[in-house]
């Protein structure tokens, strides 16, 4: 079906823009996203999972065989993949069919340079979508990326999909780069995320994952949910040709605190890129991938013709219910069966080298951190920066009025069962403004508070729209600190609008403080890697440690930066980077939606 811009409208099947890229061949690629409430094992599934073949029928979402409500785009999990070439024009028409919620779509990894209004963050770059909205931009950042909702907990409930931007030519390190070799890894709940979110905040529930899906498929192996029988639902099958080297594109679309160990039985992984940036290849036996991150790995199909497990073992909040995801690596000529080995939960690294280990700075012999990787394209960073920010991520015991009523059931008066600490950055809860400062720069913004100044507080709970200001062209450094006073959770950090160099990482123990890291910095105790530091847009901050990143503030706009765990970011573990002035931005698109408060004087 042809669209009005000369492109081809995606129906969720193969799209014309999925092609071998050639110099000068730029196309308009149009996608129609219908966002709606849906259900696993619904009427489209007929007798699935009792009849396994029914699980693959159109519009059937079997997931892990547990019936639950979810949100979908085009009745798919994951939603339709966007696979285009660098320089293609991408048009995504979003139709909000939800009964009561708004929507927005963020294109994670696309920097939206010259298209800032389509970054997809409600109340920062646009108003949330009530009915329809058209995203229209050039795919300028090559590599493995993804798109997802940026409203509430919608991402965790299924509003997400792959976004791959290829270039003409290919690296010499692989033979096959197939659209079918994109793997979306996703922690999964056996109830709606909103129900889990409310239960965690108000009813002493846990925030543990139920399972891990690979491309929306899994099996409820642990059978921990009351009344649920184990179903032999289909798993993802990755088909490879013996003797060829295959590029696998891995995306962690998780929403919970669930770092994932990725490995393939009897195969090495050669890591060639992360977050869309090529690196000097590193061969490993496993890697850890955090929410928001992407890794491109080359798998050499050099083993006997057979079926092998692709294993994804969950850590932290995936450990309690023994969450493990599995897909089948199937050689051409192998039978259509599961591998003979058992698919079991293993919360530890396989023997050998592990890249991007959890809560580690790579000091151990067989562990390789992000700082130890080498950028493929040589680069040397300058010694000094123009602007430096220190940002402490932590959970604080405060009487915030979202969860407590200080005069009736304050935090310290309820039992430990009912105490939920508040995720914050620099002891501040981020709140969204009433209107997007990017597209409505003249609208009043009373909630804004700049870095380094006092924020408004209600008792011991301080909240505002926390803004870090940088002038256009400045060299910026951020020292990200995970103070780690609650649990052993790391915080995967994501910055919109930019890629950054990872120049330092340290693990100081089970916990630390911002003051301790500042003192370490003042004493010259943080060594920076300024030559060939790898570039990313999402990176882990070790629990009880720090990660230091650098970038040039050359993309003007208002850019959200946040922990990529849904329960953390939605409760305020975020801030905004503001770069440049309105005169540095393109014109606001004609007819762009506006929003704000309506509180006339009485």
C-alpha positions in Angstrom: 0.0 0.0 0.0 1.6 3.2 -1.1 1.6 6.3 1.1 1.2 9.9 0.2 5.0 10.5 0.4 6.0 7.9 -2.1 7.0 5.4 0.5 5.4 2.1 1.5 3.1 1.8 4.5 4.1 -0.9 6.9 1.4 -3.5 7.9 3.8 -5.3 10.2 5.0 -7.6 7.4 8.2 -7.1 5.4 8.7 -3.5 4.5 10.2 -2.2 1.2 12.7 -0.2 3.2 14.3 -3.4 4.6 16.9 -3.7 1.9 20.6 -3.7 1.1 21.7 -0.1 1.4 23.3 1.6 -1.5 24.9 5.0 -1.8 22.4 7.6 -3.0 19.3 5.4 -2.5 17.3 7.3 0.1 13.6 6.5 0.6 10.6 7.7 2.5 9.5 4.9 4.9 6.0 5.2 6.3 4.8 3.3 9.3 1.3 3.2 10.8 1.2 2.5 14.6 -2.1 1.6 16.1 -1.7 1.6 19.9 -4.4 -0.3 21.8 -5.2 -2.4 24.8 -4.8 -6.1 24.0 -4.5 -9.6 25.6 -2.2 -12.6 25.4 -3.9 -15.8 24.4 -6.9 -13.9 23.0 -9.5 -14.9 20.4 -6.9 -14.6 17.6 -5.0 -17.5 19.3 -7.8 -20.0 18.9 -6.5 -23.2 20.7 -3.0 -21.9 21.6 -1.2 -23.1 23.6 -2.9 -26.5 23.5 -2.4 -26.5 19.7 1.1 -25.0 19.4 0.7 -24.1 15.7 -2.2 -21.8 16.6 0.3 -19.7 18.6 1.8 -18.4 15.4 -1.4 -17.2 13.8 -1.7 -13.6 12.9 -2.6 -11.3 15.8 -1.9 -14.1 18.3 0.4 -13.1 21.1 1.3 -16.2 23.2 4.2 -14.6 25.1 5.1 -17.2 27.8 1.7 -18.9 27.9 0.2 -16.9 30.7 -2.9 -14.9 30.0 -2.6 -11.2 30.9 -3.6 -7.8 29.5 -0.9 -5.8 27.6 -0.5 -2.8 25.2 0.4 -3.4 21.6 1.2 -1.6 18.4 -0.5 -3.3 15.5 -1.4 -6.2 17.8 2.2 -7.4 17.8 4.8 -8.1 20.6 7.3 -6.6 19.9 5.7 -4.0 17.7 6.7 -3.6 14.0 10.4 -3.2 13.3 11.7 -0.2 11.6 14.7 -1.3 9.5 16.0 1.4 7.1 19.1 2.9 5.6 21.0 5.9 6.9 19.5 9.0 5.3 16.0 7.5 4.8 13.1 9.7 5.8 11.1 7.9 8.5 7.4 8.8 9.0 5.6 7.2 11.9 1.9 8.0 12.1 0.6 7.1 15.6 -3.1 6.5 16.2 -4.0 6.4 19.9 -6.7 3.8 20.3 -6.2 3.5 24.1 -9.4 3.9 26.1 -8.1 6.6 28.5 -4.3 7.0 28.2 -2.2 9.3 26.1 0.9 8.1 24.2 4.3 9.2 22.8 7.1 7.4 21.0 10.8 7.9 21.6 13.3 6.7 19.0 16.0 5.5 21.4 19.4 6.1 19.8 18.3 8.7 17.2 19.7 12.0 18.3 17.1 14.0 16.4 19.5 16.7 15.3 17.4 19.2 13.3 14.3 17.2 14.3 14.3 18.0 18.0 10.5 18.2 18.2 10.2 14.4 17.4 12.2 13.1 20.4 9.0 11.8 21.9 9.1 12.9 25.5 5.8 14.3 26.8 6.0 17.8 28.3 9.6 18.2 27.3 9.6 18.0 23.5 5.9 17.6 22.7 2.5 17.3 24.2 1.3 13.7 24.8 -0.7 12.2 22.0 -4.4 12.2 22.6 -5.5 11.0 19.2 -3.0 11.2 16.3 0.5 12.5 15.8 3.0 12.2 12.9 6.8 11.8 13.6 8.8 12.8 10.6 12.6 12.8 10.7 15.8 11.6 8.9 17.4 8.4 10.2 20.8 9.9 10.7 22.3 7.7 13.5 23.3 4.3 12.1 23.3 1.1 14.1 21.1 -1.0 16.3 18.4 1.1 18.1 14.8 0.7 19.2 11.6 2.7 19.6 9.4 2.7 22.7 6.7 4.5 24.5 7.7 7.3 26.9 4.4 7.5 28.7 4.0 5.9 32.1 4.6 2.2 32.2 3.5 1.6 28.6 7.0 0.4 27.5 6.9 -2.4 30.1 3.5 -3.5 28.8 4.6 -3.9 25.2 4.8 -0.6 23.3 8.3 -1.1 21.8 10.1 -2.4 18.8 13.4 -2.6 16.9 14.9 0.3 14.9 17.9 -0.6 12.8 19.7 1.9 10.6 22.1 0.3 8.2 24.7 1.9 6.0 26.0 1.1 2.5 28.7 -1.6 2.7 29.5 -3.7 5.7 32.4 -4.5 8.0 34.6 -7.4 7.0 34.1 -9.2 10.2 30.8 -10.9 9.2 29.1 -12.5 6.2 25.3 -12.2 7.1 23.4 -9.3 8.4 19.8 -10.4 8.4 16.7 -8.5 9.5 15.6 -11.7 11.2 18.7 -11.6 13.4 17.5 -8.8 15.7 16.8 -10.0 19.2 14.8 -7.9 21.6 15.3 -9.1 25.2 12.5 -8.1 27.6 11.8 -8.8 31.2 8.1 -9.7 31.6 5.4 -9.7 34.2 2.5 -12.1 34.5 0.1 -9.2 35.3 -0.2 -5.7 33.9 2.7 -3.4 34.8 0.3 -0.8 36.2 -1.1 -3.4 38.6 2.4 -4.3 39.6 3.4 -0.6 39.9 0.4 0.2 42.2 1.0 -2.9 44.2 4.6 -2.1 44.8 3.9 1.5 45.9 0.7 1.1 47.9 0.2 -2.5 48.8 3.6 -3.9 49.9 4.0 -5.9 46.7 7.4 -6.8 45.2 8.8 -5.5 41.9 10.2 -8.8 40.7 10.0 -10.0 37.1 8.1 -13.1 36.1 10.0 -14.1 33.0 12.3 -13.0 30.1 11.0 -13.0 26.6 13.1 -13.0 23.4 11.2 -11.3 20.5 8.0 -11.6 22.6 8.4 -15.3 23.1 9.1 -17.4 26.1 8.0 -20.2 28.4 6.9 -20.0 32.0 9.6 -22.5 33.1 9.5 -21.6 36.8 5.7 -21.9 37.1 5.7 -19.6 40.1 2.3 -18.0 39.4 -0.6 -19.5 41.3 -2.9 -21.5 39.1 -0.7 -21.3 36.0 0.2 -24.5 34.2 3.4 -24.7 32.2 2.7 -24.3 28.5 5.0 -25.3 25.7 4.7 -22.0 23.8 6.9 -21.4 20.8 10.4 -19.9 21.2 12.3 -17.6 18.8 14.4 -19.6 16.3 17.5 -18.0 14.9 18.5 -19.8 11.7 22.2 -19.8 10.6 24.2 -21.2 7.8 27.1 -23.5 8.6 30.5 -21.9 8.0 29.2 -18.3 7.8 29.6 -15.5 10.3 26.3 -13.9 11.4 25.7 -10.5 12.9 23.2 -10.6 15.8 21.8 -7.4 17.0 20.8 -7.5 20.7 18.5 -5.0 22.4 17.6 -4.9 26.1 14.1 -3.5 26.1 13.6 -4.3 29.8 11.9 -2.1 32.3 12.7 -3.7 35.6 16.0 -4.0 37.5 17.0 -7.1 35.5 20.5 -7.0 33.9 20.8 -10.0 31.5 23.6 -12.4 30.9 23.6 -13.3 27.2 25.4 -16.4 25.9 25.1 -19.1 23.2 26.0 -22.7 24.0 29.3 -23.8 22.5 29.8 -20.5 20.7 32.0 -17.5 21.2 30.7 -14.0 20.7 32.7 -11.3 18.9 31.4 -8.0 20.0 31.7 -5.3 17.2 29.4 -2.5 18.3 27.5 -1.0 21.2 24.6 1.5 21.0 25.3 2.0 17.3 29.0 2.7 17.6 31.6 0.3 16.2 34.3 -0.9 18.6 37.6 -2.8 18.1 36.2 -6.4 18.1 36.4 -8.3 21.4 35.8 -12.0 21.7 33.9 -13.1 24.8 32.0 -16.1 26.2 29.1 -13.9 27.5 28.1 -10.3 28.0 25.8 -8.4 30.4 23.3 -6.1 28.8 21.3 -3.5 30.7 18.1 -1.8 30.0 18.4 0.5 27.0 21.7 -0.9 25.8 22.4 -2.6 22.5 25.3 -4.8 21.4 26.1 -6.2 18.0 27.9 -9.5 18.1 29.2 -11.8 15.4 28.5 -15.5 15.8 30.6 -17.9 13.7 28.5 -20.9 12.8 31.5 -23.2 13.2 30.0 -26.0 15.3 28.4 -29.3 14.2 25.0 -29.0 12.6 22.5 -29.0 15.5 20.3 -26.8 17.7 21.9 -24.8 20.5 20.5 -22.6 23.3 20.7 -18.9 23.1 20.5 -18.2 26.9 19.5 -15.0 28.6 19.7 -15.3 32.4 18.3 -12.5 34.6 20.0 -10.9 37.6 18.8 -8.8 40.6 15.0 -8.6 40.3 14.9 -11.5 37.8 16.6 -13.8 40.3 13.7 -14.3 42.7 11.5 -16.1 40.2 14.5 -17.6 38.3 13.8 -15.8 35.1 15.6 -17.2 32.1 14.9 -16.6 28.4 15.7 -19.0 25.7 15.9 -19.0 21.9 17.0 -21.7 19.6 20.1 -21.2 17.4 19.3 -23.6 14.5 21.8 -24.6 11.9 20.6 -25.3 8.4 20.0 -29.1 8.3 19.3 -29.4 12.0 15.9 -31.0 13.1 13.1 -28.7 14.1 13.4 -29.5 17.8 14.6 -27.9 21.0 18.3 -28.4 21.9 19.0 -31.5 23.9 20.4 -29.6 26.9 18.2 -28.2 29.6 17.2 -24.6 29.6 17.6 -23.7 33.3 18.2 -20.6 35.3 21.9 -19.8 36.0 22.5 -16.5 37.8 26.2 -16.6 37.1 28.5 -16.0 34.1 29.5 -19.0 31.9 33.2 -19.9 32.1 35.4 -17.5 30.2 35.5 -13.8 29.4 32.4 -11.6 30.3 32.0 -8.1 28.9 30.1 -5.4 30.7 29.9 -7.2 34.1 27.4 -6.2 36.8 28.6 -3.8 39.5 32.2 -4.1 38.4 34.8 -1.8 36.9 36.5 -4.7 35.1 39.3 -5.2 37.7 38.8 -9.0 37.7 40.9 -10.9 35.2 38.1 -12.3 33.0 35.9 -9.2 33.2 35.9 -6.4 30.6 34.2 -3.1 31.4 33.0 -0.5 29.0 36.1 1.6 29.8 38.3 -1.2 28.7 36.7 -1.4 25.2 38.3 0.6 22.4 36.5 2.8 19.9 36.9 1.6 16.3 37.4 5.2 15.1 40.4 6.7 16.8 39.7 9.8 19.0 41.5 11.8 21.6 39.6 13.9 24.1 41.0 17.1 25.6 42.3 17.1 29.1 39.9 19.7 30.5 36.2 20.3 30.1 34.1 23.5 30.1 31.4 22.2 32.4 31.1 19.4 34.9 28.1 18.0 36.7 27.9 15.6 39.6 24.7 13.5 39.7 24.0 11.1 42.6 21.4 8.4 42.0 19.8 6.9 45.2 16.7 5.8 47.0 15.7 8.1 49.9 13.5 7.6 52.9 11.3 10.6 52.6 7.7 11.6 53.3 6.7 12.3 49.7 3.0 13.0 49.4 2.7 10.6 46.4 3.1 7.7 48.8 2.6 9.0 52.3 0.6 11.4 54.4 3.0 12.9 56.9 0.3 13.9 59.4 -1.4 10.4 59.3 1.0 7.7 58.1 4.5 9.1 57.7 7.3 7.0 56.3 9.0 6.4 59.7 5.7 5.6 61.5 4.6 2.7 59.3 6.2 -0.8 59.5 9.1 -1.7 57.3 6.7 -3.7 55.1 5.1 -0.5 54.0 8.2 1.6 53.5 9.1 2.4 49.9 12.1 4.7 49.4 11.9 7.3 46.7 14.3 7.2 43.7 15.9 10.6 43.2 18.8 12.4 41.6 20.8 14.7 43.9 18.0 14.3 46.5 15.5 15.7 44.0 12.3 14.2 42.5 11.9 15.1 38.9 8.5 16.4 37.9 7.5 17.2 34.3 6.6 20.8 33.4 3.0 21.7 32.4 4.1 22.4 28.8 7.1 21.4 26.7 9.8 24.1 27.0 11.2 23.0 23.6 8.1 23.7 21.5 6.5 26.3 23.8 9.5 28.4 24.9 7.4 31.4 25.9 5.0 29.4 28.2 5.5 29.9 32.0 7.6 27.3 33.6 7.3 27.7 37.4 8.6 24.1 38.1 12.0 24.6 36.5 15.0 24.6 38.9 18.6 24.7 37.7 21.5 22.5 38.8 23.3 24.0 41.8 20.4 26.0 43.2 18.0 25.2 45.9 14.8 23.4 44.9 11.4 23.8 46.4 10.6 21.3 49.2 7.5 20.1 51.0 9.0 18.9 54.3 11.8 16.5 53.4 10.5 15.9 49.9 12.1 18.2 47.3 10.9 18.2 43.7 11.2 20.2 40.5 12.0 20.0 36.8 15.7 19.6 37.4 17.7 21.3 34.6 21.3 21.1 33.7 22.3 24.1 31.5 25.1 23.9 28.9 26.1 26.4 26.3 26.2 25.3 22.7 29.6 23.9 21.9 30.8 23.3 25.4 32.7 20.2 26.4 30.6 18.6 29.1 31.5 15.9 31.7 29.0 14.1 34.0 30.1 12.2 37.0 27.3 9.7 37.6 27.2 8.2 41.1 25.2 5.3 42.3 25.3 5.7 46.1 23.8 2.2 46.5 22.4 2.6 50.0 19.4 0.4 49.1 19.9 -3.1 47.7 22.5 -4.0 45.1 20.7 -2.4 42.1 22.7 -0.7 39.5 21.2 2.2 37.5 21.4 2.1 33.7 21.6 5.7 32.6 20.3 7.0 29.2 20.8 10.5 27.7 18.6 11.6 24.9 20.0 13.6 21.9 23.6 12.5 22.4 26.1 9.7 22.4 28.9 10.1 25.0 32.4 8.8 25.6 32.7 6.4 28.7 35.9 7.7 30.2 35.9 6.2 33.7 34.1 3.6 35.9 34.7 2.6 39.5 33.2 0.3 42.0 33.9 1.5 45.5 32.0 -1.2 47.5 28.4 -1.9 48.4 27.7 1.8 48.8 29.3 5.2 48.6 28.3 8.9 48.7 28.5 11.8 46.4 30.8 13.5 48.9 33.1 10.4 48.8 33.3 10.5 45.0 33.9 14.2 45.0 36.8 13.7 47.5 38.2 11.0 45.4 38.1 13.3 42.4 39.7 16.1 44.2 42.5 13.8 45.3 43.1 12.7 41.7 41.8 9.3 42.4 39.6 9.0 39.2 41.7 8.2 36.2 40.1 9.1 32.8 40.6 7.3 29.5 40.9 10.1 27.0 42.2 8.1 24.0 39.8 5.9 21.9 37.1 5.8 24.7 34.0 3.9 23.5 30.8 5.9 22.6 27.4 5.0 23.9 24.0 6.5 24.8 23.1 4.1 27.6 25.5 2.9 30.3 25.5 1.3 33.7 26.5 3.0 36.9 27.9 0.3 39.2 26.1 0.0 42.6 28.3 1.8 45.1 30.4 3.3 42.4 30.6 5.8 39.6 30.7 6.2 35.8 32.1 9.3 34.1 31.0 10.3 30.6 31.9 13.1 28.2 30.4 14.7 25.1 30.4 18.0 23.2 27.1 19.9 23.7 26.6 20.5 20.0 22.9 19.4 19.7 20.7 22.2 20.9 17.4 21.4 22.7 15.9 20.0 25.8 17.1 16.4 26.4 15.8 14.0 29.0 18.4 12.0 31.0 17.2 9.3 33.3 17.6 5.9 34.9 16.2 3.6 32.3 14.3 1.4 34.8 10.6 2.2 34.5 9.8 2.2 38.2 12.7 4.5 38.9 12.3 7.0 36.2 8.5 7.3 36.6 9.0 8.1 40.2 11.4 10.9 39.5 15.0 9.6 38.9 15.6 12.0 36.0 16.7 15.4 34.9 16.9 17.5 31.7 19.9 18.7 29.8 19.2 22.1 28.2 21.7 23.1 25.4 21.6 26.4 23.5 19.0 29.0 22.9 15.7 29.0 21.0 17.5 30.8 18.1 19.7 27.7 17.7 16.7 25.5 17.0 14.7 24.8 13.8 11.3 26.4 13.6 8.5 24.7 15.5 6.5 22.7 12.9 3.4 24.5 11.7 0.3 23.4 13.7 2.4 21.6 16.3 0.2 20.7 19.3 0.3 23.0 22.4 -0.8 22.2 25.9 -0.6 23.6 29.4 -2.6 24.2 32.6 -6.0 25.9 32.8 -6.3 27.5 36.2 -8.1 30.9 35.8 -8.4 33.2 38.8 -11.5 32.7 40.9 
